Amino acid sequence: QGKLVNTPALPERKNMVNLVFTGIAGKDPDVCTTENGNTIATFPVDVKEQPHLPPTKILVVATGKQAIYAQQTVRKDSLVMVSGWFHVEQNKKGNEFLEVKARHLRTLVVEND
């Protein structure tokens, strides 16, 4: 299923961790374009670290070319590989969630209905 791999952070990113993982896309990406023309795609990925535990849900945020790639290739239930900067965010209700700013993104398998 999914697997998390920690890699050392670069010196200028001491408070962030570069994370590489595979997992299952929870839904098709939500894609928008900002006022200055940047494309942003977001989608959840379920990563199963232990067979007996529920998956960890990570929100992937892709921008620019990675966002366009996500829009064209990522579908619900696709197996994806993501590399990017990991951090914990809070939503408006104060709940914490995991987010990765994708530097590299690949769709490995697309499940057909």
N, C-alpha and C positions, 0 to 999 in steps of 0.2 A: 504494500500500500504506500504510505508516505514515509519519509525519513528526514529528520533534521540533522544538519551537519554544521557545527560552528566552525568558522574560520577566523583567524585573528583580525582584529580591526586595524585599519591603517592609522598611523600616528595622529593625523588631523581629525580623526573621528573617534577619539578615545571613549566618548560616552555612548557610542553606538556599536553594534556588532554586525559584521557582514555574515549573513546567513544564506546557506544553500539548502534547498529542500525540494522534495517532490511530494505531490499530493493530488487530490481530486478536486477539480473546480466545482464549487457548490451551485453555481449558476452562470449563465452567460454574462459577460462583462457589461457593466453600466458605463457608457461612454459619453463624454461631454467635451465641448470645446470652450475654452476660456475666451474672454473678451479680446485677449492679445493673440488668439489663434492657436494656443497650445492644446493638444489633445490629451485627455486624461481618461484612463480606463481603470475601473475598480471591480474586483470580484473576490469572493471568499474562496479559500482553499482549505480543505480538510486534510490534516496530516495525522496519520495514525502511528504513534510512537510505540505503543504496546498493544498487542492483540486483545487483551482483556480490558483495556481502558477506552473511553470514548475518544474520538479524534480531537485534536487541537484545531480550532478554526483561526486562520490567519487571513487578514484582509490584505490583498495585494493591490498596490497602487502603481500603475504604469503610466509613464508620460512619453510624449513625443513618438518616436518610431516604435518603441516597445508597446505603447498604447494602441497604435494602429495594427501592429502584429497581433495583439490580444483580441482586438475587435474582429480581425479576419480569421483567426484560428481557434480561439478558446471557446468552448461550448460547455454547457453543464455536463458533468461527469467526465470531462477530458482529464487525462493524466498530464500534469504540467510540472516543469522544473523551473524553479525561480531562484535567482541569486540577487541579493540586495541588502539594503540597510534595514535592520530590524529595530523596532522600538515599541514601547507600550504607549497607547493613547487613551484618552478618556472621552466617552461620548457625552452628550448633553445631560444625561441622567447621572453622570459621575461613574458609570461602569467602565472598567478598564478592558481594552481589547488589544490584540496583537496586530501590528501593521508592519508591512515590509514595502519599502520604496524599491521597486524592481529596477535593477540595472540590466539584468539579462533574463529573458523569458523564453521558454520553448514549450510548445505543445508536443507531447510525446505520443499520445494515443487519444483518438476521439471515439467515444462510444457511440455506436449507431443504434437508433431506436428500432 
